[in-house]
Amino acid sequence: MSSESRFLTFDLGAESGRALLGAVEGSRLSLREVHRFPNEPQRILDRYHWDTVRLFAEMKTGLLRCVQESPGELDGIGVDTWGVDFALLDARDDVLGLPYHYRDARTDGILERAFAIVPRDEIYRTTGIQFMQLNTLFQLLAMRIAGSPLLDVARSFLMTPDLLNYWLTGVKANEFTNATTTQCFDPCKGAWAREMLRRLEIPAHYLGEVVAPGTVLGPLHSTVRDETGAGRVQVIAPATHDTGSAVAAVPASGSDGWAYVSCGTWSLVGVEWPRPVINEQTLAYNLTNEGGVNATFRLLRNVMGLWLLQQSRQTWAREGTVYEYAELARIAQDAQPFAALLDPDDPSFLKPPDMPAAIRAYCDQTGQTAPTTVAGTVRCIIEGLALKYRWVLERLEEVTGTAIRTVHIIGGGSRNEMLCQATADASGKRVLAGPVEATALGNVLVQALAVGAIPSLREGREMIGRSFPLIEYLPANSDAWYEPYQRFVSIMESRA
């Protein structure tokens, strides 16, 4: 195609947010950062909240910079964020209370209370979603148990990207990929699971229309145009769940037996599948079915991810030493391999005040020698992630009956050479690393599909593969991982 199409993407993660300008020209897709800003959740007394208003202000700053520094017409604007968190709005569309962070303590112990009302297997058969106490369903139940009046006062329910889209346009809608992360949605019926919510005494009157990724929501609101100088740009809902956008950008064909690891604060390990897979096996393995682009589903497992490394780095910074991620990966190479094996999904790692101390305590509890150095701690984390990836990949092969030959590691973790090689060695599979900016690229891709700038998802993925180099890692030392993997599984099962 001869003319250039330009799309602004807002990609908000747990640590930071960015505004990036994507361009589609000919057979290539390019991406340039316009604005970057921190995402710093706020602890207020004993509660943990997102600073959503400041995030919106930063988005407007990003739009203003785009208008000033890259003049020219935009063909679309899209927003993606993390999942599960939400805001409730009243009859005047004012936000009721400060949006909570998914790591807030209000859902501690909530799973057992939920299962006493609706059995675990019934919730799973209805929603097909992995059980985690941070899921929207359990946040809402915690509000009901606490007697919050907001559930009855609320008239609208908006996930975080839905709220930001509403503030951009004045249009309210619940986008499909993020709605499915709530554990309040029935993927087989394609509708909110209202009967299950009724049994849990959670109101459902505020749940809105669910729209597909690629839906054009409407033009920028006049107030945003006045503040930024932007024109009547159309705001398009991409896959607003960041993993949904990231998977859309995986440069793979549908026939090469591939899986993905979207690796950031969380690691999402999964396959793209044409329908939900909800059965006794997927329940036993706690696999999740989240919505994807083109009516697909992401059959996956959430793994705690680089959160362990991020939090360890923060602890070391408080103690007086600031490490860059590249430095940590480098020094970990010299640490003793397989000295201690940890399951990154152990509940003790969800929100400890001191992550290295939590890792040492885990090792003590599991009869292992705890790491005493920074390098040893980092190596322990990276090997634990690679081992857990192997475990999930084997479960995915089992439940789908499909051999996985290639693992695409996308997102920030694709830059960690040690993690990529460890994943190849632990799993015995070919690993392709990249693109780093998969989430933003998938956001742009879905916007481009919506306006006809790219003809199909397949061609968009091929375009990404041409435009952004991938790094191949082949298994080099898989035999050395056999015995540690057996120990890892034994430790993990003993803690279940």
C-alpha positions in Angstrom: 0.0 0.0 0.0 1.3 3.4 -0.9 0.1 5.8 1.7 1.1 5.8 5.4 -1.4 5.2 8.1 -0.6 6.4 11.6 -1.9 5.1 15.0 -1.2 6.3 18.5 -1.1 3.5 21.1 -1.2 3.9 24.8 0.3 0.9 26.5 0.0 0.9 30.3 1.7 -1.7 32.3 2.2 -2.3 36.0 5.4 -0.3 36.2 5.1 2.3 33.5 3.0 3.6 30.6 4.0 4.7 27.2 2.5 6.6 24.2 3.9 5.2 21.0 3.3 6.2 17.4 2.8 3.3 15.0 3.0 3.7 11.2 1.9 1.3 8.5 3.5 2.0 5.2 3.8 -0.5 2.4 4.8 -3.9 3.8 6.4 -2.5 6.9 5.2 -1.4 10.4 7.2 1.0 12.5 6.9 2.1 16.1 8.3 5.2 17.9 8.0 6.1 21.5 6.5 9.6 22.1 6.1 9.7 25.8 7.0 7.5 28.8 5.7 7.9 32.3 5.9 5.8 35.6 2.9 4.0 36.9 3.2 4.2 40.6 0.3 2.7 42.6 -0.5 4.5 45.8 -0.7 3.0 49.3 -3.3 5.0 51.3 -3.5 3.9 54.9 -3.9 0.1 54.6 -5.3 0.2 51.0 -3.6 -0.1 47.7 -4.9 2.0 44.7 -4.1 2.9 41.1 -3.6 6.6 40.4 -5.9 6.4 37.4 -6.5 10.2 37.1 -2.8 10.8 36.8 -2.4 8.1 34.2 -5.1 9.8 32.2 -3.3 13.2 32.5 -0.1 11.5 31.3 -2.0 10.1 28.3 -3.1 13.6 27.4 0.5 14.7 27.7 1.5 11.9 25.3 -1.2 13.0 22.8 -0.1 16.6 23.0 3.5 15.7 22.3 2.4 13.5 19.4 0.5 16.5 17.9 3.4 18.9 18.5 6.3 16.7 17.5 4.7 14.5 14.7 2.2 16.7 13.0 -0.1 14.9 10.6 -3.4 13.1 10.8 -3.9 10.2 13.1 -6.0 7.3 11.8 -6.7 6.0 15.3 -6.0 5.9 19.0 -6.0 2.7 21.1 -5.5 1.9 24.8 -4.4 -1.3 26.4 -3.7 -2.1 30.1 -3.5 -5.0 32.5 -6.6 -6.9 33.3 -9.0 -7.6 36.3 -9.1 -4.0 37.8 -12.1 -1.8 37.3 -14.1 1.3 38.3 -17.7 1.7 39.2 -19.6 4.8 38.1 -22.8 6.3 39.5 -25.9 7.6 37.7 -24.0 10.8 36.9 -21.0 8.8 35.5 -18.8 9.9 38.4 -16.3 7.3 39.6 -17.3 5.8 42.9 -14.2 5.6 45.1 -10.5 5.2 44.1 -9.9 2.2 41.8 -8.2 -0.6 43.7 -5.0 -2.3 42.8 -5.2 -6.1 42.2 -2.6 -6.7 44.9 -4.7 -5.0 47.6 -5.3 -7.2 50.7 -9.1 -7.1 50.6 -9.2 -10.4 48.7 -7.0 -12.3 51.1 -8.8 -15.6 51.9 -11.6 -14.8 49.5 -11.4 -18.0 47.5 -12.6 -20.2 50.3 -15.5 -17.9 51.0 -16.6 -17.9 47.4 -16.4 -21.7 47.1 -18.6 -22.1 50.2 -21.3 -20.4 48.2 -20.7 -21.6 44.7 -18.4 -24.7 44.3 -15.0 -24.2 42.6 -15.8 -26.5 39.7 -19.1 -24.7 39.0 -17.3 -21.3 38.8 -14.7 -22.8 36.5 -17.3 -24.5 34.3 -19.1 -21.2 33.9 -16.1 -18.9 33.3 -13.1 -21.1 32.3 -10.8 -18.7 34.1 -7.8 -19.6 36.3 -8.4 -19.1 40.0 -6.4 -16.1 41.5 -7.6 -14.1 44.4 -7.0 -10.9 42.4 -9.7 -11.7 39.8 -12.5 -9.2 39.4 -15.0 -11.7 40.6 -13.3 -11.9 44.0 -12.7 -8.2 44.2 -16.5 -7.7 43.8 -17.3 -10.5 46.3 -14.9 -8.9 48.8 -16.9 -5.6 48.4 -20.2 -7.4 49.0 -18.9 -9.3 52.1 -17.6 -6.0 53.5 -21.0 -4.4 53.0 -19.9 -1.8 50.5 -22.8 0.4 49.3 -21.1 1.1 46.0 -22.3 -2.1 44.4 -25.9 -1.0 44.8 -25.3 2.6 43.9 -23.2 1.8 40.7 -24.8 2.2 37.3 -21.8 1.4 35.2 -18.8 -1.0 35.4 -15.7 -0.2 33.4 -12.4 -2.1 33.3 -9.3 0.1 33.5 -9.0 0.6 29.7 -12.7 1.0 29.4 -12.6 3.8 31.9 -9.7 5.5 30.1 -11.6 5.1 26.7 -14.7 6.7 28.4 -12.7 9.7 29.5 -11.2 10.0 26.0 -14.6 9.8 24.2 -17.6 9.9 26.5 -18.5 6.5 25.2 -18.9 3.6 27.6 -18.3 0.0 26.5 -16.8 -3.2 27.9 -14.2 -4.6 25.5 -14.2 -8.4 25.1 -10.6 -9.4 25.8 -10.6 -7.5 29.1 -14.1 -8.6 30.1 -13.1 -12.2 29.9 -10.3 -11.7 32.5 -12.9 -10.8 35.2 -14.1 -14.4 35.8 -17.6 -12.8 35.6 -18.0 -13.7 31.9 -19.3 -17.0 30.3 -17.1 -17.5 27.2 -19.2 -20.3 25.9 -22.4 -18.2 25.9 -20.6 -15.0 25.1 -22.3 -13.1 27.8 -21.9 -12.0 31.4 -22.4 -14.9 33.9 -25.4 -13.2 35.6 -26.8 -16.3 37.3 -23.5 -17.2 38.9 -23.2 -13.5 40.1 -26.7 -13.7 41.5 -25.8 -16.8 43.6 -22.8 -14.9 45.0 -25.2 -11.9 45.7 -23.1 -9.7 43.4 -25.3 -7.2 41.5 -25.0 -7.4 37.7 -27.2 -4.4 36.7 -24.2 -2.2 36.0 -22.5 -4.6 33.5 -22.6 -3.1 30.0 -22.4 -4.1 26.4 -19.4 -6.2 25.4 -17.7 -5.1 22.2 -15.2 -6.9 20.0 -11.6 -5.8 19.7 -11.4 -3.5 16.7 -14.6 -1.6 17.6 -14.5 2.1 16.7 -15.8 3.7 19.9 -16.0 7.3 18.6 -14.0 10.5 18.1 -12.0 12.2 20.8 -14.2 14.2 23.2 -14.1 18.0 22.6 -12.4 18.6 26.0 -9.5 16.3 25.0 -9.3 18.0 21.6 -9.2 21.4 23.2 -6.4 20.4 25.7 -4.2 18.7 23.1 -4.9 20.3 19.8 -5.8 16.9 18.3 -8.5 16.6 15.7 -11.6 14.4 15.7 -9.5 11.2 15.8 -11.4 8.0 16.2 -10.7 6.0 19.4 -10.6 2.3 18.6 -10.8 -0.4 21.2 -7.9 -2.8 20.3 -7.5 -5.9 22.4 -7.5 -3.7 25.5 -6.0 -6.5 27.7 -2.3 -6.1 27.1 -1.8 -9.8 26.7 -4.5 -9.9 24.1 -2.7 -7.2 22.1 0.7 -8.9 22.6 -0.6 -12.3 21.3 -2.1 -10.5 18.3 1.5 -9.4 17.4 3.1 -12.9 17.7 4.9 -13.3 14.3 3.8 -16.9 13.8 1.6 -18.8 11.4 -1.3 -20.9 12.6 0.2 -24.2 11.5 3.6 -24.3 13.0 2.7 -25.7 16.5 3.6 -22.5 18.4 3.0 -21.2 21.9 3.8 -17.9 23.4 5.3 -16.5 26.6 4.3 -12.9 27.0 6.9 -11.9 29.6 6.7 -8.8 31.8 5.6 -8.3 35.3 3.5 -11.4 34.7 4.4 -14.2 32.3 1.4 -15.5 30.3 2.2 -18.9 28.9 -0.3 -20.2 26.4 -1.6 -21.0 22.9 -4.1 -19.3 20.6 -7.1 -21.6 20.3 -10.4 -21.3 18.3 -12.7 -22.0 21.3 -12.6 -22.2 25.1 -11.2 -25.4 26.5 -13.1 -26.1 29.8 -12.9 -29.6 31.3 -11.6 -31.5 34.2 -8.0 -31.3 33.0 -7.9 -27.6 32.5 -9.5 -27.1 35.9 -6.9 -29.4 37.5 -4.1 -27.5 35.9 -5.8 -24.1 36.6 -5.6 -23.0 33.0 -7.5 -20.0 31.8 -9.5 -19.1 28.7 -9.2 -15.4 27.9 -10.6 -13.7 24.8 -8.4 -12.9 21.9 -8.6 -11.1 18.5 -10.8 -12.5 15.7 -13.0 -14.4 18.2 -10.1 -16.6 19.3 -9.2 -17.6 22.9 -5.9 -17.5 24.7 -5.7 -20.8 26.6 -3.0 -20.0 29.0 -1.6 -20.0 32.6 -0.6 -16.9 34.4 2.9 -17.3 35.9 4.2 -14.7 38.4 6.8 -13.6 35.9 9.5 -10.9 36.3 7.6 -9.5 39.3 10.0 -11.5 41.5 13.0 -9.8 39.8 11.4 -6.4 39.9 10.7 -6.6 43.6 14.1 -8.0 44.4 15.7 -5.1 42.5 13.6 -2.6 44.6 14.7 -4.2 47.8 18.4 -4.0 46.8 17.8 -0.3 45.8 16.4 0.4 49.2 19.5 -1.2 50.7 21.7 1.1 48.7 22.6 -0.6 45.4 20.8 0.1 42.2 21.2 -2.7 39.5 20.2 -2.4 35.9 18.4 -5.5 34.6 21.1 -6.2 32.1 23.7 -6.2 34.8 21.6 -8.6 36.9 21.3 -11.0 34.0 25.0 -10.8 33.4 26.1 -11.6 36.9 23.6 -14.4 37.3 25.5 -16.3 34.6 28.3 -16.9 37.1 26.2 -18.2 39.9 25.9 -21.9 40.7 23.2 -23.5 38.5 20.2 -25.3 40.2 21.4 -24.4 43.7 17.8 -23.8 44.7 14.6 -24.3 42.7 11.5 -22.1 43.3 8.0 -22.1 42.0 7.4 -18.5 41.0 3.7 -19.0 41.6 4.0 -19.9 45.3 1.6 -17.6 47.2 4.4 -16.3 49.3 5.7 -14.3 46.3 2.4 -12.5 45.6 3.2 -9.4 47.6 6.0 -9.8 50.2 7.6 -6.6 51.6 11.0 -8.1 50.9 11.3 -10.4 47.9 14.8 -11.8 48.5 13.8 -12.5 52.1 10.7 -14.3 50.8 12.8 -16.4 48.5 15.2 -17.4 51.3 12.2 -18.3 53.5 10.8 -20.4 50.7 14.1 -22.3 50.3 14.3 -22.9 54.1 10.7 -24.3 54.1 11.5 -26.6 51.2 14.7 -27.9 52.5 17.0 -26.1 50.1 20.1 -24.0 50.5 18.9 -20.4 50.2 20.8 -18.0 47.9 22.9 -15.5 49.8 24.1 -13.3 46.9 22.4 -11.1 44.4 23.7 -13.3 41.5 22.4 -16.5 43.2 19.0 -14.9 43.8 18.6 -13.8 40.2 19.7 -17.2 38.9 17.2 -18.8 41.2 14.4 -16.6 39.8 15.3 -17.2 36.1 15.7 -20.9 36.4 12.4 -21.1 38.4 10.6 -19.2 35.6 12.1 -21.5 32.9 11.1 -24.6 34.8 7.5 -23.3 35.3 7.3 -22.5 31.6 8.2 -26.1 30.8 5.5 -27.4 33.2 2.8 -25.2 31.6 3.9 -26.0 28.1 3.6 -29.7 28.9 0.1 -29.2 30.3 -1.0 -27.3 27.2 0.3 -30.0 24.9 -1.7 -32.5 27.0 -5.0 -30.7 27.0 -4.9 -29.7 23.3 -3.3 -32.9 21.9 -1.0 -30.7 19.9 2.8 -30.7 19.9 4.4 -27.4 20.6 7.6 -27.0 18.5 8.3 -23.2 18.8 7.9 -20.9 21.8 7.7 -17.2 21.0 8.9 -15.1 24.0 7.5 -11.6 23.5 7.6 -8.4 25.6 10.4 -7.2 27.9 11.5 -10.6 28.9 12.5 -11.3 25.3 15.6 -9.1 26.0 16.8 -11.4 28.8 19.2 -13.7 26.9 19.7 -16.0 30.0 15.9 -16.5 30.4 15.4 -17.2 26.7 18.2 -19.8 26.6 17.0 -21.3 29.8 13.5 -21.6 28.4 14.9 -23.4 25.3 17.1 -25.7 27.4 14.4 -26.5 30.0 11.6 -27.2 27.5 13.7 -28.7 24.7 12.0 -26.4 22.3 13.1 -23.8 19.8 12.6 -20.3 21.2 12.1 -17.1 19.1 12.6 -13.9 21.1 10.8 -10.7 20.1 9.4 -8.4 19.4 10.0 -6.5 22.6 7.1 -4.1 22.0 4.6 -6.8 21.1 1.8 -5.3 23.1 2.1 -1.9 21.4 2.5 -3.5 18.0 -0.6 -5.7 18.6 -2.5 -2.6 19.6 -1.5 -0.8 16.4 -2.3 -3.9 14.3 -5.9 -4.2 15.6 -6.4 -0.5 15.0 -5.0 -0.9 11.5 -7.3 -3.9 10.9 -10.3 -1.8 12.0 -9.7 1.0 9.4 -8.6 -1.4 6.6 -4.9 -0.3 6.6 -4.0 -4.0 7.1 -6.1 -6.6 5.3 -5.9 -9.5 7.8 -4.4 -10.6 11.1 -2.2 -13.1 9.2 -0.7 -10.5 7.0 -0.3 -8.2 10.0 1.7 -10.8 11.8 3.9 -11.4 8.7 4.4 -7.6 8.5 5.6 -7.6 12.1 8.0 -10.5 11.4 9.5 -8.5 8.5 9.8 -5.3 10.4 11.3 -6.5 13.7 14.2 -9.0 13.9 13.7 -12.1 16.0 16.5 -13.9 17.9 16.5 -17.7 17.8 17.6 -19.9 20.7 17.9 -23.6 20.3 18.2 -26.2 23.1 21.8 -26.6 24.0 21.9 -28.4 27.3 18.5 -30.0 27.9 19.9 -33.1 29.6 21.2 -31.0 32.5 17.7 -29.8 33.2 16.1 -33.3 33.6 16.9 -33.9 37.2 16.2 -30.3 38.4 12.9 -30.4 36.6 11.9 -33.6 38.5 12.9 -31.9 41.8 11.0 -28.7 40.8 7.8 -30.6 40.2 8.2 -32.5 43.5 8.7 -29.3 45.4 5.8 -27.6 43.6 3.4 -30.5 44.3 4.4 -30.6 48.0 3.3 -27.0 48.4 0.0 -27.4 46.5 
